[in-house]
Amino acid sequence: MSKKAILLGASGLIGNNLLAQLLDNPNYSEVLAIGRKTLNIKHPKLKELVVDFDHIAQYAADITGDVVFCCLGTTNSKTPDKVQYKKIDYWYPLDIGSIAQNNGATAYHLVSSMGADINSSLFYPKTKGEVERDLKAIPFKSIYIYRPSLLDGDRKEKRSTERILIGLMRLLNPILIGSLKKYRSIKIETVASAMLKESLTDKKGVFIYSSDQIQALG
């Protein structure tokens, strides 16, 4: 049976790669990309829903599908305002998840982050831990949480420090073995591929994958 995907964050690093993989996969007949603006992509399987995330309830009737993929996320440099930051990393994923589940979606795939921790004293990992915790309260049949390490891929925006770090990690990756494997950098297409592959399984429960486990899946 073909599936219908609901994709949040399709313009981002992982989301854009996942979108291409979903559109190319015969198991998915439609991909509903939800965002603030259009993607300027033409594909017979792509359906776009341009929304005001702060008033998402008014679009509820259109948010239907089988599987939710959430690749939403921001950074401190992009969103220094913590209130806005929490909207993007916490409220939007949960609000749309609740609507989609109420409309029949059975699975949710969330891109979280290594170090996500509800008890952290730091805002970023704490927020990630909070969204993981509260997502579990929405009665999906299955919830998949991915905690990638440093993402290795071409970004639209220039981040010189991050480029240096990625280059350094490419050198260090081979010596990070055993329990340290989860700290290796990971390709964006590997994360997207792992999400797609897991979405085609028939599991029930909550599944959390560290970066090295994502690497094995992808």
Contacts in CASP RR format, 6 or more apart in sequence:
PFRMAT RR
TARGET T0000
AUTHOR 0000-0000-0000
METHOD contacts of the structure
MODEL  1
MSKKAILLGASGLIGNNLLAQLLDNPNYSEVLAIGRKTLNIKHPKLKELV
VDFDHIAQYAADITGDVVFCCLGTTNSKTPDKVQYKKIDYWYPLDIGSIA
QNNGATAYHLVSSMGADINSSLFYPKTKGEVERDLKAIPFKSIYIYRPSL
LDGDRKEKRSTERILIGLMRLLNPILIGSLKKYRSIKIETVASAMLKESL
TDKKGVFIYSSDQIQALG
2 26 0 8 1.000
2 27 0 8 1.000
2 28 0 8 1.000
2 29 0 8 1.000
3 27 0 8 1.000
3 28 0 8 1.000
3 29 0 8 1.000
3 65 0 8 1.000
3 66 0 8 1.000
3 67 0 8 1.000
3 199 0 8 1.000
4 28 0 8 1.000
4 29 0 8 1.000
4 30 0 8 1.000
4 31 0 8 1.000
4 32 0 8 1.000
4 64 0 8 1.000
4 65 0 8 1.000
4 66 0 8 1.000
4 67 0 8 1.000
5 22 0 8 1.000
5 28 0 8 1.000
5 30 0 8 1.000
5 31 0 8 1.000
5 32 0 8 1.000
5 65 0 8 1.000
5 66 0 8 1.000
5 67 0 8 1.000
5 68 0 8 1.000
5 69 0 8 1.000
5 199 0 8 1.000
6 32 0 8 1.000
6 34 0 8 1.000
6 63 0 8 1.000
6 64 0 8 1.000
6 65 0 8 1.000
6 67 0 8 1.000
6 68 0 8 1.000
6 69 0 8 1.000
6 96 0 8 1.000
6 100 0 8 1.000
6 105 0 8 1.000
7 15 0 8 1.000
7 18 0 8 1.000
7 19 0 8 1.000
7 22 0 8 1.000
7 31 0 8 1.000
7 32 0 8 1.000
7 33 0 8 1.000
7 34 0 8 1.000
7 69 0 8 1.000
7 71 0 8 1.000
8 34 0 8 1.000
8 35 0 8 1.000
8 68 0 8 1.000
8 69 0 8 1.000
8 70 0 8 1.000
8 71 0 8 1.000
8 72 0 8 1.000
8 92 0 8 1.000
8 93 0 8 1.000
8 96 0 8 1.000
9 15 0 8 1.000
9 33 0 8 1.000
9 34 0 8 1.000
9 35 0 8 1.000
9 70 0 8 1.000
9 71 0 8 1.000
9 72 0 8 1.000
9 73 0 8 1.000
10 16 0 8 1.000
10 18 0 8 1.000
10 19 0 8 1.000
10 33 0 8 1.000
10 34 0 8 1.000
10 35 0 8 1.000
10 39 0 8 1.000
10 71 0 8 1.000
11 35 0 8 1.000
11 37 0 8 1.000
11 39 0 8 1.000
12 71 0 8 1.000
13 71 0 8 1.000
13 151 0 8 1.000
13 153 0 8 1.000
13 155 0 8 1.000
13 188 0 8 1.000
14 71 0 8 1.000
14 111 0 8 1.000
14 148 0 8 1.000
14 151 0 8 1.000
14 188 0 8 1.000
14 191 0 8 1.000
14 192 0 8 1.000
14 195 0 8 1.000
15 69 0 8 1.000
15 71 0 8 1.000
15 192 0 8 1.000
17 188 0 8 1.000
17 189 0 8 1.000
17 191 0 8 1.000
17 192 0 8 1.000
18 69 0 8 1.000
18 71 0 8 1.000
18 192 0 8 1.000
18 195 0 8 1.000
18 196 0 8 1.000
19 31 0 8 1.000
19 33 0 8 1.000
19 39 0 8 1.000
19 41 0 8 1.000
19 46 0 8 1.000
21 189 0 8 1.000
21 192 0 8 1.000
21 193 0 8 1.000
21 196 0 8 1.000
22 28 0 8 1.000
22 31 0 8 1.000
22 45 0 8 1.000
22 69 0 8 1.000
22 196 0 8 1.000
23 31 0 8 1.000
23 43 0 8 1.000
23 45 0 8 1.000
23 46 0 8 1.000
25 196 0 8 1.000
27 200 0 8 1.000
28 45 0 8 1.000
29 45 0 8 1.000
30 45 0 8 1.000
30 46 0 8 1.000
30 47 0 8 1.000
30 65 0 8 1.000
31 45 0 8 1.000
31 46 0 8 1.000
31 47 0 8 1.000
32 47 0 8 1.000
32 48 0 8 1.000
32 49 0 8 1.000
32 62 0 8 1.000
32 63 0 8 1.000
32 64 0 8 1.000
32 65 0 8 1.000
33 39 0 8 1.000
33 46 0 8 1.000
33 47 0 8 1.000
33 48 0 8 1.000
33 49 0 8 1.000
34 48 0 8 1.000
34 49 0 8 1.000
34 51 0 8 1.000
34 63 0 8 1.000
34 96 0 8 1.000
35 48 0 8 1.000
35 49 0 8 1.000
35 50 0 8 1.000
35 51 0 8 1.000
35 53 0 8 1.000
36 50 0 8 1.000
36 51 0 8 1.000
36 52 0 8 1.000
36 53 0 8 1.000
37 50 0 8 1.000
38 48 0 8 1.000
38 50 0 8 1.000
39 46 0 8 1.000
39 48 0 8 1.000
49 59 0 8 1.000
49 62 0 8 1.000
49 63 0 8 1.000
51 59 0 8 1.000
52 58 0 8 1.000
53 87 0 8 1.000
53 88 0 8 1.000
53 92 0 8 1.000
53 95 0 8 1.000
54 87 0 8 1.000
56 63 0 8 1.000
56 92 0 8 1.000
56 95 0 8 1.000
56 96 0 8 1.000
56 99 0 8 1.000
57 95 0 8 1.000
57 99 0 8 1.000
60 99 0 8 1.000
60 102 0 8 1.000
60 103 0 8 1.000
63 96 0 8 1.000
63 99 0 8 1.000
63 100 0 8 1.000
63 103 0 8 1.000
64 100 0 8 1.000
64 103 0 8 1.000
64 104 0 8 1.000
64 105 0 8 1.000
65 100 0 8 1.000
65 103 0 8 1.000
65 104 0 8 1.000
65 105 0 8 1.000
66 104 0 8 1.000
66 105 0 8 1.000
66 106 0 8 1.000
66 107 0 8 1.000
67 105 0 8 1.000
67 106 0 8 1.000
67 107 0 8 1.000
67 108 0 8 1.000
67 109 0 8 1.000
67 199 0 8 1.000
68 96 0 8 1.000
68 97 0 8 1.000
68 100 0 8 1.000
68 101 0 8 1.000
68 105 0 8 1.000
68 107 0 8 1.000
68 108 0 8 1.000
68 109 0 8 1.000
69 109 0 8 1.000
69 195 0 8 1.000
69 199 0 8 1.000
70 93 0 8 1.000
70 96 0 8 1.000
70 97 0 8 1.000
70 108 0 8 1.000
70 109 0 8 1.000
70 110 0 8 1.000
70 111 0 8 1.000
71 111 0 8 1.000
72 88 0 8 1.000
72 89 0 8 1.000
72 92 0 8 1.000
72 93 0 8 1.000
72 111 0 8 1.000
73 88 0 8 1.000
73 89 0 8 1.000
73 111 0 8 1.000
74 85 0 8 1.000
74 88 0 8 1.000
74 89 0 8 1.000
76 85 0 8 1.000
76 124 0 8 1.000
79 85 0 8 1.000
79 88 0 8 1.000
82 123 0 8 1.000
85 123 0 8 1.000
85 127 0 8 1.000
86 127 0 8 1.000
89 127 0 8 1.000
89 128 0 8 1.000
89 131 0 8 1.000
90 127 0 8 1.000
90 130 0 8 1.000
90 131 0 8 1.000
90 134 0 8 1.000
93 110 0 8 1.000
93 131 0 8 1.000
93 135 0 8 1.000
94 131 0 8 1.000
94 134 0 8 1.000
94 135 0 8 1.000
94 138 0 8 1.000
97 105 0 8 1.000
97 108 0 8 1.000
97 135 0 8 1.000
97 138 0 8 1.000
98 138 0 8 1.000
100 108 0 8 1.000
101 108 0 8 1.000
101 138 0 8 1.000
101 139 0 8 1.000
101 140 0 8 1.000
105 140 0 8 1.000
106 140 0 8 1.000
106 141 0 8 1.000
106 142 0 8 1.000
107 140 0 8 1.000
107 141 0 8 1.000
107 142 0 8 1.000
107 143 0 8 1.000
107 144 0 8 1.000
107 199 0 8 1.000
108 135 0 8 1.000
108 138 0 8 1.000
108 140 0 8 1.000
108 142 0 8 1.000
108 143 0 8 1.000
108 144 0 8 1.000
109 144 0 8 1.000
109 146 0 8 1.000
109 195 0 8 1.000
109 198 0 8 1.000
109 199 0 8 1.000
110 131 0 8 1.000
110 132 0 8 1.000
110 135 0 8 1.000
110 143 0 8 1.000
110 144 0 8 1.000
110 145 0 8 1.000
110 146 0 8 1.000
111 146 0 8 1.000
111 148 0 8 1.000
111 191 0 8 1.000
111 195 0 8 1.000
112 128 0 8 1.000
112 129 0 8 1.000
112 131 0 8 1.000
112 132 0 8 1.000
112 145 0 8 1.000
112 146 0 8 1.000
112 147 0 8 1.000
113 124 0 8 1.000
113 125 0 8 1.000
113 128 0 8 1.000
113 147 0 8 1.000
113 148 0 8 1.000
114 147 0 8 1.000
114 148 0 8 1.000
114 149 0 8 1.000
114 182 0 8 1.000
114 183 0 8 1.000
114 210 0 8 1.000
114 211 0 8 1.000
115 125 0 8 1.000
115 128 0 8 1.000
115 147 0 8 1.000
116 125 0 8 1.000
116 128 0 8 1.000
116 129 0 8 1.000
116 132 0 8 1.000
116 147 0 8 1.000
117 125 0 8 1.000
117 126 0 8 1.000
117 128 0 8 1.000
117 129 0 8 1.000
118 126 0 8 1.000
118 129 0 8 1.000
118 130 0 8 1.000
118 132 0 8 1.000
118 133 0 8 1.000
119 126 0 8 1.000
120 126 0 8 1.000
120 129 0 8 1.000
132 145 0 8 1.000
132 208 0 8 1.000
135 143 0 8 1.000
135 145 0 8 1.000
136 143 0 8 1.000
136 206 0 8 1.000
141 204 0 8 1.000
141 205 0 8 1.000
142 203 0 8 1.000
142 204 0 8 1.000
142 205 0 8 1.000
142 206 0 8 1.000
142 207 0 8 1.000
143 205 0 8 1.000
143 206 0 8 1.000
143 207 0 8 1.000
144 195 0 8 1.000
144 198 0 8 1.000
144 199 0 8 1.000
144 207 0 8 1.000
144 209 0 8 1.000
145 206 0 8 1.000
145 207 0 8 1.000
145 208 0 8 1.000
145 209 0 8 1.000
146 191 0 8 1.000
146 194 0 8 1.000
146 195 0 8 1.000
146 209 0 8 1.000
146 214 0 8 1.000
147 208 0 8 1.000
147 209 0 8 1.000
147 210 0 8 1.000
147 211 0 8 1.000
147 214 0 8 1.000
148 186 0 8 1.000
148 191 0 8 1.000
148 211 0 8 1.000
148 214 0 8 1.000
149 182 0 8 1.000
149 183 0 8 1.000
149 184 0 8 1.000
149 185 0 8 1.000
149 186 0 8 1.000
149 211 0 8 1.000
150 165 0 8 1.000
150 166 0 8 1.000
150 169 0 8 1.000
150 185 0 8 1.000
150 186 0 8 1.000
151 185 0 8 1.000
151 186 0 8 1.000
151 187 0 8 1.000
151 188 0 8 1.000
151 191 0 8 1.000
152 166 0 8 1.000
152 169 0 8 1.000
152 170 0 8 1.000
152 185 0 8 1.000
152 186 0 8 1.000
152 187 0 8 1.000
152 188 0 8 1.000
153 166 0 8 1.000
153 187 0 8 1.000
153 188 0 8 1.000
155 162 0 8 1.000
166 185 0 8 1.000
169 184 0 8 1.000
169 185 0 8 1.000
170 185 0 8 1.000
172 184 0 8 1.000
173 184 0 8 1.000
173 185 0 8 1.000
176 183 0 8 1.000
176 184 0 8 1.000
181 211 0 8 1.000
181 212 0 8 1.000
181 215 0 8 1.000
182 210 0 8 1.000
182 211 0 8 1.000
182 212 0 8 1.000
182 213 0 8 1.000
183 211 0 8 1.000
184 211 0 8 1.000
184 212 0 8 1.000
184 215 0 8 1.000
186 211 0 8 1.000
186 214 0 8 1.000
186 215 0 8 1.000
190 214 0 8 1.000
190 215 0 8 1.000
190 218 0 8 1.000
191 214 0 8 1.000
191 218 0 8 1.000
193 217 0 8 1.000
193 218 0 8 1.000
194 209 0 8 1.000
194 214 0 8 1.000
194 215 0 8 1.000
194 217 0 8 1.000
194 218 0 8 1.000
197 217 0 8 1.000
197 218 0 8 1.000
198 207 0 8 1.000
198 217 0 8 1.000
209 217 0 8 1.000
END
